[in-house]
């Protein structure tokens, strides 16, 4: 029999929000560069934890004050899943932020959380589908200011909406 932590179909999702200034700067960057399917300011975030294991003792820190440095842009292929039928191409801004990496490692260790990837890469998704042929050379990371991280939050992860 599986343990309850894997059978209740709920995992734990944690992320961080950005300051209003950072969100406005990112939205302006999306608009100025004609980035297709850009996220709204309300949707901009950086995932901190995506654990298929429910973490009942995890409590988000709430208000935080970290500064992340924009590192580079990448396009990541996103397979079809419970939310979409087709492959999409996500435009992400990789972030250099020791505090986020340290917090991820602490949460993984303290809660024995699960993670679907080999390494944690702090990033902000700017578009969930820029198209297969998006030209990264049109973007300049130096056009962005530092990213101000201001809040850690959590949500239940609905495992019925993910592929195992």
Secondary structure, 3 states (H helix, E strand, C coil): CCCHHHHCCEEEEEEEEECHHHHHHHHHHHHHCCCCCECCHHHCCEEEEEECCCCCCCCCCEEEEEEEEEEEEEEEEECCECCECCCEEEEEEEEECHHHHHHHHHHHHHHCCCCCCCCCCCEEEEECCCCCCCCHHHCCHHHCCCEEEEEEEEEEEEHHHCCC
